[in-house]
Amino acid sequence: MPDNRPADDLELLTQAARDAGRTALQYTGKTAERWDKPDNLGPVTEADIAVDTQLRETLLAARPDYGWLSEETPDDRDRLTHERVFIVDPIDGTRSFIEGNDTWAHSLAIAEKGIVIAAAVYLPLKGKLYAAARGRGAHLNGRPIRVSTRDRLPGARIIASKPSYDARHWPGGVPEVARHYRPSLAYRLSLVAEGRYDAMLTFRDSWEWDIAAGELILREAGASTSDRQGAPLRFNNPHPQVDGVVAAGPALHDEILGALGKRNPVA
Protein backbone atom coordinates (compact mmCIF):
# COMPACT_ATOMS: atom_id res chain seq x y z
CA MET A 1 0.00 0.00 0.00
CA PRO A 2 1.46 3.42 -0.91
CA ASP A 3 2.50 5.80 1.85
CA ASN A 4 -0.10 8.59 1.77
CA ARG A 5 1.34 10.59 4.65
CA PRO A 6 3.35 13.07 2.53
CA ALA A 7 0.32 13.92 0.39
CA ASP A 8 -2.01 14.17 3.39
CA ASP A 9 0.54 16.30 5.24
CA LEU A 10 0.99 18.51 2.19
CA GLU A 11 -2.70 19.30 2.07
CA LEU A 12 -2.50 20.27 5.73
CA LEU A 13 0.53 22.52 5.12
CA THR A 14 -0.85 24.29 2.07
CA GLN A 15 -4.11 25.16 3.81
CA ALA A 16 -2.20 26.34 6.88
CA ALA A 17 0.07 28.49 4.70
CA ARG A 18 -2.89 30.20 3.05
CA ASP A 19 -4.47 30.82 6.45
CA ALA A 20 -1.16 32.24 7.69
CA GLY A 21 -1.16 34.65 4.76
CA ARG A 22 -4.57 35.96 5.72
CA THR A 23 -3.38 36.52 9.27
CA ALA A 24 -0.16 38.28 8.25
CA LEU A 25 -2.03 40.59 5.89
CA GLN A 26 -4.10 41.92 8.78
CA TYR A 27 -0.94 43.77 9.79
CA THR A 28 0.79 46.59 7.94
CA GLY A 29 4.52 45.88 7.93
CA LYS A 30 5.61 49.49 8.38
CA THR A 31 3.32 50.09 11.35
CA ALA A 32 3.30 46.64 12.98
CA GLU A 33 4.87 46.63 16.41
CA ARG A 34 8.45 45.40 16.11
CA TRP A 35 11.47 44.76 18.31
CA ASP A 36 14.93 43.23 17.98
CA LYS A 37 15.74 39.74 19.18
CA PRO A 38 18.62 39.21 21.63
CA ASP A 39 22.10 38.29 20.34
CA ASN A 40 21.67 40.23 17.07
CA LEU A 41 19.25 37.63 15.70
CA GLY A 42 17.30 40.24 13.76
CA PRO A 43 13.90 41.90 14.02
CA VAL A 44 10.55 40.33 14.86
CA THR A 45 7.06 41.80 14.63
CA GLU A 46 3.67 41.19 16.16
CA ALA A 47 2.72 39.60 12.83
CA ASP A 48 5.47 36.97 13.19
CA ILE A 49 4.16 36.06 16.64
CA ALA A 50 0.50 35.99 15.57
CA VAL A 51 1.28 33.70 12.63
CA ASP A 52 3.48 31.46 14.77
CA THR A 53 0.71 31.07 17.35
CA GLN A 54 -1.88 30.30 14.69
CA LEU A 55 0.29 27.73 12.94
CA ARG A 56 1.35 26.00 16.14
CA GLU A 57 -2.22 25.66 17.38
CA THR A 58 -3.62 24.55 14.01
CA LEU A 59 -0.90 22.12 12.98
CA LEU A 60 -0.39 20.44 16.34
CA ALA A 61 -4.14 20.04 16.77
CA ALA A 62 -4.15 18.15 13.45
CA ARG A 63 -0.99 16.14 14.21
CA PRO A 64 -0.58 15.96 18.00
CA ASP A 65 2.09 13.26 17.71
CA TYR A 66 4.44 15.53 15.68
CA GLY A 67 7.20 17.64 17.19
CA TRP A 68 7.52 21.40 16.71
CA LEU A 69 10.43 23.63 15.65
CA SER A 70 9.79 27.26 14.77
CA GLU A 71 11.87 30.42 14.63
CA GLU A 72 9.42 32.21 16.91
CA THR A 73 8.79 29.47 19.51
CA PRO A 74 11.34 28.74 22.27
CA ASP A 75 13.00 25.48 21.32
CA ASP A 76 11.73 22.43 23.15
CA ARG A 77 14.13 19.50 22.83
CA ASP A 78 11.19 17.16 23.19
CA ARG A 79 10.98 17.50 19.38
CA LEU A 80 14.01 15.20 19.17
CA THR A 81 11.91 12.32 20.50
CA HIS A 82 9.38 12.57 17.65
CA GLU A 83 9.65 10.64 14.40
CA ARG A 84 8.05 13.54 12.52
CA VAL A 85 8.39 17.24 13.27
CA PHE A 86 7.01 20.50 11.89
CA ILE A 87 9.74 22.97 10.90
CA VAL A 88 8.27 26.43 10.45
CA ASP A 89 9.31 29.99 9.73
CA PRO A 90 6.17 32.06 10.31
CA ILE A 91 7.52 34.95 8.21
CA ASP A 92 10.75 34.37 6.31
CA GLY A 93 12.03 37.77 5.29
CA THR A 94 10.78 39.82 8.24
CA ARG A 95 12.81 42.85 7.15
CA SER A 96 11.09 42.71 3.77
CA PHE A 97 7.74 42.53 5.57
CA ILE A 98 8.61 45.55 7.72
CA GLU A 99 9.67 47.54 4.64
CA GLY A 100 6.37 46.82 2.91
CA ASN A 101 7.91 44.69 0.16
CA ASP A 102 6.36 41.55 -1.31
CA THR A 103 9.25 39.07 -1.07
CA TRP A 104 8.47 37.61 2.36
CA ALA A 105 7.11 34.10 2.73
CA HIS A 106 5.59 31.54 5.05
CA SER A 107 7.81 28.45 5.10
CA LEU A 108 6.28 25.20 6.41
CA ALA A 109 7.81 21.72 6.36
CA ILE A 110 7.48 18.29 7.92
CA ALA A 111 10.59 16.21 8.45
CA GLU A 112 10.56 12.47 9.11
CA LYS A 113 13.72 11.00 10.66
CA GLY A 114 15.69 14.00 9.41
CA ILE A 115 14.33 14.05 5.84
CA VAL A 116 11.70 16.57 4.72
CA ILE A 117 8.63 14.79 3.33
CA ALA A 118 6.16 17.65 2.79
CA ALA A 119 6.68 21.38 2.27
CA ALA A 120 4.95 24.62 1.36
CA VAL A 121 6.37 28.09 0.72
CA TYR A 122 3.73 30.76 0.30
CA LEU A 123 4.20 34.41 -0.71
CA PRO A 124 0.80 36.04 -0.09
CA LEU A 125 1.55 39.35 -1.81
CA LYS A 126 2.83 37.58 -4.93
CA GLY A 127 0.10 34.92 -4.94
CA LYS A 128 2.76 32.21 -5.22
CA LEU A 129 2.36 28.86 -3.47
CA TYR A 130 5.24 26.44 -3.93
CA ALA A 131 4.53 22.92 -2.68
CA ALA A 132 6.07 19.46 -2.70
CA ALA A 133 5.55 16.03 -1.17
CA ARG A 134 8.16 13.30 -1.20
CA GLY A 135 8.00 11.31 -4.42
CA ARG A 136 5.20 13.45 -5.88
CA GLY A 137 7.07 16.29 -7.58
CA ALA A 138 7.17 20.04 -6.96
CA HIS A 139 4.53 22.55 -8.00
CA LEU A 140 3.92 26.28 -8.20
CA ASN A 141 0.21 27.13 -7.91
CA GLY A 142 -0.56 23.58 -8.98
CA ARG A 143 1.75 23.61 -12.01
CA PRO A 144 4.75 21.22 -12.11
CA ILE A 145 8.14 22.94 -11.91
CA ARG A 146 11.65 21.75 -12.76
CA VAL A 147 15.11 22.97 -11.97
CA SER A 148 17.37 24.45 -14.65
CA THR A 149 19.41 21.99 -16.72
CA ARG A 150 22.45 24.27 -16.93
CA ASP A 151 25.65 22.30 -16.34
CA ARG A 152 28.38 24.98 -16.44
CA LEU A 153 29.19 27.52 -13.74
CA PRO A 154 30.52 30.45 -15.82
CA GLY A 155 27.56 32.64 -16.76
CA ALA A 156 25.12 30.79 -14.46
CA ARG A 157 22.36 32.78 -12.78
CA ILE A 158 23.18 32.51 -9.08
CA ILE A 159 20.92 33.74 -6.29
CA ALA A 160 23.01 34.47 -3.21
CA SER A 161 24.04 37.24 -0.85
CA LYS A 162 27.23 39.26 -1.36
CA PRO A 163 29.38 37.35 1.20
CA SER A 164 29.01 34.19 -0.93
CA TYR A 165 31.34 35.79 -3.48
CA ASP A 166 34.18 36.36 -1.03
CA ALA A 167 37.40 35.09 -2.61
CA ARG A 168 38.22 32.96 0.44
CA HIS A 169 35.45 30.52 -0.57
CA TRP A 170 36.76 29.99 -4.11
CA PRO A 171 40.30 28.54 -4.30
CA GLY A 172 40.41 28.84 -8.09
CA GLY A 173 38.99 32.36 -8.16
CA VAL A 174 35.49 33.77 -7.86
CA PRO A 175 33.46 32.52 -10.86
CA GLU A 176 32.00 34.92 -13.41
CA VAL A 177 28.29 34.48 -12.87
CA ALA A 178 25.12 36.57 -13.06
CA ARG A 179 24.44 37.65 -9.48
CA HIS A 180 20.92 37.92 -8.07
CA TYR A 181 19.41 38.24 -4.59
CA ARG A 182 16.14 37.95 -2.66
CA PRO A 183 15.75 38.55 1.11
CA SER A 184 13.90 35.30 1.90
CA LEU A 185 15.97 32.12 1.86
CA ALA A 186 12.84 30.05 1.31
CA TYR A 187 12.00 32.16 -1.74
CA ARG A 188 15.55 31.90 -3.11
CA LEU A 189 15.39 28.12 -2.94
CA SER A 190 11.95 28.05 -4.53
CA LEU A 191 13.04 30.32 -7.40
CA VAL A 192 15.79 27.85 -8.25
CA ALA A 193 13.28 24.99 -8.11
CA GLU A 194 11.14 26.98 -10.53
CA GLY A 195 14.06 27.22 -12.97
CA ARG A 196 14.22 31.03 -12.90
CA TYR A 197 17.76 30.85 -11.51
CA ASP A 198 20.37 28.14 -11.88
CA ALA A 199 21.67 27.81 -8.33
CA MET A 200 21.35 29.07 -4.78
CA LEU A 201 24.29 29.45 -2.40
CA THR A 202 24.80 30.42 1.20
CA PHE A 203 27.97 29.64 3.12
CA ARG A 204 26.71 30.87 6.47
CA ASP A 205 25.28 28.50 9.07
CA SER A 206 21.61 28.30 8.10
CA TRP A 207 18.66 27.86 10.44
CA GLU A 208 16.56 24.85 9.57
CA TRP A 209 13.30 26.81 9.47
CA ASP A 210 14.70 29.02 6.70
CA ILE A 211 15.57 26.16 4.36
CA ALA A 212 13.66 22.95 5.20
CA ALA A 213 10.63 23.60 2.99
CA GLY A 214 12.65 24.95 0.06
CA GLU A 215 15.06 22.02 0.23
CA LEU A 216 12.32 19.47 -0.47
CA ILE A 217 10.75 21.64 -3.17
CA LEU A 218 14.16 21.74 -4.88
CA ARG A 219 14.76 18.00 -4.61
CA GLU A 220 11.32 17.21 -5.99
CA ALA A 221 12.02 19.64 -8.86
CA GLY A 222 15.10 17.59 -9.78
CA ALA A 223 17.85 19.49 -7.96
CA SER A 224 20.74 18.25 -5.88
CA THR A 225 21.09 19.83 -2.45
CA SER A 226 23.85 19.72 0.13
CA ASP A 227 25.62 21.74 2.75
CA ARG A 228 28.68 23.73 1.71
CA GLN A 229 30.89 20.65 2.25
CA GLY A 230 28.79 18.50 -0.08
CA ALA A 231 27.13 16.54 2.73
CA PRO A 232 23.40 15.73 2.58
CA LEU A 233 21.14 18.11 4.47
CA ARG A 234 19.50 16.64 7.56
CA PHE A 235 16.88 18.29 9.75
CA ASN A 236 15.62 18.29 13.33
CA ASN A 237 19.19 18.45 14.62
CA PRO A 238 19.81 19.11 18.32
CA HIS A 239 21.16 22.52 17.29
CA PRO A 240 18.85 23.41 14.40
CA GLN A 241 21.38 24.73 11.93
CA VAL A 242 23.18 23.30 8.90
CA ASP A 243 26.55 24.23 7.43
CA GLY A 244 25.30 26.41 4.58
CA VAL A 245 23.46 25.31 1.44
CA VAL A 246 24.42 24.56 -2.16
CA ALA A 247 21.46 23.83 -4.45
CA ALA A 248 21.32 23.41 -8.23
CA GLY A 249 20.68 20.88 -10.96
CA PRO A 250 22.89 17.79 -10.45
CA ALA A 251 25.59 18.68 -12.99
CA LEU A 252 25.87 22.31 -11.90
CA HIS A 253 25.81 21.26 -8.25
CA ASP A 254 28.91 19.13 -8.91
CA GLU A 255 30.55 22.05 -10.77
CA ILE A 256 29.96 24.37 -7.83
CA LEU A 257 31.34 21.90 -5.30
CA GLY A 258 34.41 21.48 -7.49
CA ALA A 259 34.92 25.24 -7.66
CA LEU A 260 34.65 25.34 -3.87
CA GLY A 261 37.40 22.73 -3.59
CA LYS A 262 34.98 19.94 -2.65
CA ARG A 263 35.77 17.48 -5.42
CA ASN A 264 34.96 14.54 -3.19
CA PRO A 265 31.72 15.55 -1.45
CA VAL A 266 30.85 13.82 1.80
CA ALA A 267 28.48 10.89 1.26
C-alpha positions as a printed NumPy array, in Angstrom:
array([[  0.   ,   0.   ,   0.   ],
       [  1.461,   3.42 ,  -0.914],
       [  2.502,   5.799,   1.847],
       [ -0.099,   8.589,   1.769],
       [  1.335,  10.589,   4.65 ],
       [  3.355,  13.069,   2.533],
       [  0.322,  13.916,   0.389],
       [ -2.005,  14.173,   3.392],
       [  0.535,  16.301,   5.236],
       [  0.995,  18.509,   2.194],
       [ -2.704,  19.295,   2.065],
       [ -2.504,  20.273,   5.727],
       [  0.525,  22.524,   5.122],
       [ -0.846,  24.291,   2.068],
       [ -4.111,  25.161,   3.814],
       [ -2.203,  26.339,   6.882],
       [  0.069,  28.486,   4.699],
       [ -2.892,  30.2  ,   3.052],
       [ -4.472,  30.817,   6.448],
       [ -1.163,  32.239,   7.686],
       [ -1.156,  34.648,   4.759],
       [ -4.573,  35.958,   5.717],
       [ -3.38 ,  36.524,   9.274],
       [ -0.165,  38.284,   8.25 ],
       [ -2.028,  40.593,   5.886],
       [ -4.099,  41.917,   8.782],
       [ -0.936,  43.775,   9.791],
       [  0.79 ,  46.586,   7.936],
       [  4.516,  45.879,   7.931],
       [  5.612,  49.489,   8.381],
       [  3.315,  50.091,  11.354],
       [  3.299,  46.644,  12.978],
       [  4.868,  46.634,  16.408],
       [  8.447,  45.4  ,  16.109],
       [ 11.467,  44.76 ,  18.308],
       [ 14.931,  43.234,  17.984],
       [ 15.743,  39.742,  19.177],
       [ 18.623,  39.205,  21.626],
       [ 22.104,  38.289,  20.344],
       [ 21.667,  40.23 ,  17.067],
       [ 19.25 ,  37.631,  15.695],
       [ 17.296,  40.238,  13.761],
       [ 13.899,  41.899,  14.016],
       [ 10.554,  40.328,  14.855],
       [  7.061,  41.805,  14.627],
       [  3.669,  41.194,  16.161],
       [  2.717,  39.605,  12.829],
       [  5.474,  36.967,  13.194],
       [  4.159,  36.065,  16.645],
       [  0.502,  35.991,  15.574],
       [  1.281,  33.7  ,  12.628],
       [  3.477,  31.459,  14.769],
       [  0.71 ,  31.07 ,  17.353],
       [ -1.884,  30.298,  14.691],
       [  0.287,  27.728,  12.939],
       [  1.348,  26.003,  16.137],
       [ -2.221,  25.661,  17.376],
       [ -3.623,  24.549,  14.01 ],
       [ -0.903,  22.122,  12.984],
       [ -0.392,  20.444,  16.339],
       [ -4.138,  20.038,  16.767],
       [ -4.154,  18.154,  13.449],
       [ -0.991,  16.138,  14.214],
       [ -0.578,  15.955,  18.005],
       [  2.094,  13.259,  17.707],
       [  4.443,  15.527,  15.682],
       [  7.204,  17.637,  17.191],
       [  7.516,  21.4  ,  16.709],
       [ 10.425,  23.629,  15.654],
       [  9.792,  27.262,  14.775],
       [ 11.87 ,  30.418,  14.631],
       [  9.418,  32.21 ,  16.911],
       [  8.795,  29.471,  19.509],
       [ 11.344,  28.743,  22.267],
       [ 13.001,  25.484,  21.315],
       [ 11.725,  22.426,  23.146],
       [ 14.126,  19.501,  22.83 ],
       [ 11.189,  17.157,  23.195],
       [ 10.976,  17.495,  19.383],
       [ 14.012,  15.202,  19.166],
       [ 11.912,  12.321,  20.499],
       [  9.385,  12.567,  17.655],
       [  9.648,  10.638,  14.403],
       [  8.055,  13.536,  12.521],
       [  8.386,  17.24 ,  13.269],
       [  7.006,  20.503,  11.888],
       [  9.74 ,  22.965,  10.9  ],
       [  8.27 ,  26.435,  10.447],
       [  9.315,  29.995,   9.725],
       [  6.173,  32.062,  10.313],
       [  7.518,  34.955,   8.206],
       [ 10.748,  34.374,   6.306],
       [ 12.028,  37.773,   5.289],
       [ 10.784,  39.825,   8.236],
       [ 12.815,  42.849,   7.148],
       [ 11.088,  42.705,   3.769],
       [  7.736,  42.528,   5.568],
       [  8.614,  45.552,   7.716],
       [  9.67 ,  47.54 ,   4.642],
       [  6.366,  46.825,   2.911],
       [  7.912,  44.69 ,   0.157],
       [  6.356,  41.546,  -1.312],
       [  9.246,  39.067,  -1.075],
       [  8.471,  37.607,   2.36 ],
       [  7.108,  34.099,   2.731],
       [  5.588,  31.541,   5.05 ],
       [  7.808,  28.445,   5.103],
       [  6.28 ,  25.201,   6.413],
       [  7.814,  21.725,   6.363],
       [  7.475,  18.295,   7.925],
       [ 10.594,  16.207,   8.449],
       [ 10.563,  12.472,   9.108],
       [ 13.72 ,  11.004,  10.657],
       [ 15.687,  14.002,   9.406],
       [ 14.328,  14.046,   5.84 ],
       [ 11.701,  16.567,   4.718],
       [  8.63 ,  14.785,   3.325],
       [  6.161,  17.654,   2.788],
       [  6.675,  21.379,   2.271],
       [  4.947,  24.619,   1.361],
       [  6.372,  28.086,   0.716],
       [  3.733,  30.764,   0.299],
       [  4.199,  34.407,  -0.712],
       [  0.799,  36.038,  -0.091],
       [  1.548,  39.348,  -1.81 ],
       [  2.829,  37.579,  -4.927],
       [  0.098,  34.919,  -4.936],
       [  2.755,  32.206,  -5.218],
       [  2.358,  28.857,  -3.468],
       [  5.244,  26.436,  -3.933],
       [  4.53 ,  22.915,  -2.678],
       [  6.066,  19.462,  -2.704],
       [  5.555,  16.025,  -1.172],
       [  8.163,  13.3  ,  -1.203],
       [  7.998,  11.309,  -4.423],
       [  5.2  ,  13.447,  -5.881],
       [  7.072,  16.292,  -7.577],
       [  7.173,  20.045,  -6.958],
       [  4.526,  22.545,  -8.004],
       [  3.916,  26.276,  -8.197],
       [  0.213,  27.134,  -7.913],
       [ -0.558,  23.581,  -8.983],
       [  1.75 ,  23.613, -12.014],
       [  4.752,  21.225, -12.106],
       [  8.138,  22.944, -11.911],
       [ 11.646,  21.751, -12.764],
       [ 15.109,  22.967, -11.965],
       [ 17.37 ,  24.446, -14.653],
       [ 19.409,  21.985, -16.723],
       [ 22.451,  24.273, -16.934],
       [ 25.65 ,  22.296, -16.342],
       [ 28.385,  24.985, -16.438],
       [ 29.19 ,  27.522, -13.739],
       [ 30.521,  30.451, -15.822],
       [ 27.563,  32.644, -16.756],
       [ 25.124,  30.794, -14.463],
       [ 22.362,  32.776, -12.776],
       [ 23.182,  32.507,  -9.077],
       [ 20.925,  33.739,  -6.29 ],
       [ 23.009,  34.468,  -3.212],
       [ 24.041,  37.243,  -0.848],
       [ 27.23 ,  39.261,  -1.355],
       [ 29.379,  37.347,   1.198],
       [ 29.007,  34.194,  -0.929],
       [ 31.344,  35.793,  -3.483],
       [ 34.175,  36.361,  -1.027],
       [ 37.401,  35.091,  -2.61 ],
       [ 38.219,  32.958,   0.435],
       [ 35.451,  30.523,  -0.573],
       [ 36.759,  29.991,  -4.112],
       [ 40.299,  28.537,  -4.297],
       [ 40.409,  28.842,  -8.09 ],
       [ 38.993,  32.365,  -8.163],
       [ 35.494,  33.769,  -7.856],
       [ 33.463,  32.518, -10.855],
       [ 32.   ,  34.918, -13.407],
       [ 28.286,  34.478, -12.866],
       [ 25.119,  36.566, -13.059],
       [ 24.445,  37.653,  -9.48 ],
       [ 20.918,  37.92 ,  -8.066],
       [ 19.415,  38.24 ,  -4.591],
       [ 16.137,  37.955,  -2.655],
       [ 15.751,  38.547,   1.115],
       [ 13.898,  35.298,   1.896],
       [ 15.971,  32.118,   1.856],
       [ 12.842,  30.048,   1.312],
       [ 11.995,  32.156,  -1.74 ],
       [ 15.548,  31.903,  -3.107],
       [ 15.389,  28.118,  -2.937],
       [ 11.948,  28.054,  -4.531],
       [ 13.04 ,  30.317,  -7.402],
       [ 15.794,  27.849,  -8.251],
       [ 13.283,  24.989,  -8.111],
       [ 11.14 ,  26.98 , -10.528],
       [ 14.063,  27.223, -12.972],
       [ 14.219,  31.032, -12.9  ],
       [ 17.755,  30.847, -11.508],
       [ 20.366,  28.135, -11.878],
       [ 21.673,  27.806,  -8.33 ],
       [ 21.351,  29.074,  -4.785],
       [ 24.288,  29.448,  -2.398],
       [ 24.796,  30.423,   1.199],
       [ 27.97 ,  29.641,   3.12 ],
       [ 26.709,  30.873,   6.469],
       [ 25.282,  28.502,   9.074],
       [ 21.611,  28.304,   8.102],
       [ 18.657,  27.86 ,  10.443],
       [ 16.557,  24.849,   9.566],
       [ 13.298,  26.812,   9.475],
       [ 14.699,  29.017,   6.695],
       [ 15.568,  26.162,   4.359],
       [ 13.659,  22.954,   5.205],
       [ 10.633,  23.605,   2.99 ],
       [ 12.649,  24.951,   0.063],
       [ 15.057,  22.025,   0.226],
       [ 12.32 ,  19.471,  -0.471],
       [ 10.754,  21.638,  -3.169],
       [ 14.159,  21.743,  -4.875],
       [ 14.765,  17.998,  -4.614],
       [ 11.319,  17.214,  -5.987],
       [ 12.022,  19.643,  -8.862],
       [ 15.099,  17.591,  -9.782],
       [ 17.847,  19.486,  -7.956],
       [ 20.738,  18.253,  -5.878],
       [ 21.09 ,  19.833,  -2.449],
       [ 23.851,  19.716,   0.134],
       [ 25.616,  21.738,   2.751],
       [ 28.682,  23.73 ,   1.71 ],
       [ 30.891,  20.653,   2.248],
       [ 28.793,  18.504,  -0.078],
       [ 27.134,  16.537,   2.727],
       [ 23.401,  15.732,   2.576],
       [ 21.136,  18.106,   4.467],
       [ 19.5  ,  16.636,   7.559],
       [ 16.882,  18.286,   9.746],
       [ 15.618,  18.287,  13.325],
       [ 19.189,  18.446,  14.621],
       [ 19.815,  19.106,  18.324],
       [ 21.165,  22.522,  17.288],
       [ 18.845,  23.412,  14.401],
       [ 21.381,  24.733,  11.926],
       [ 23.177,  23.299,   8.897],
       [ 26.548,  24.232,   7.425],
       [ 25.297,  26.406,   4.575],
       [ 23.464,  25.312,   1.443],
       [ 24.422,  24.56 ,  -2.157],
       [ 21.459,  23.83 ,  -4.45 ],
       [ 21.325,  23.411,  -8.234],
       [ 20.676,  20.88 , -10.957],
       [ 22.886,  17.793, -10.446],
       [ 25.591,  18.68 , -12.99 ],
       [ 25.867,  22.306, -11.901],
       [ 25.815,  21.264,  -8.25 ],
       [ 28.907,  19.134,  -8.907],
       [ 30.546,  22.049, -10.769],
       [ 29.963,  24.367,  -7.83 ],
       [ 31.344,  21.899,  -5.298],
       [ 34.411,  21.48 ,  -7.488],
       [ 34.916,  25.242,  -7.661],
       [ 34.649,  25.343,  -3.867],
       [ 37.396,  22.733,  -3.587],
       [ 34.976,  19.938,  -2.646],
       [ 35.774,  17.48 ,  -5.423],
       [ 34.956,  14.539,  -3.189],
       [ 31.719,  15.547,  -1.452],
       [ 30.85 ,  13.824,   1.802],
       [ 28.482,  10.888,   1.259]])
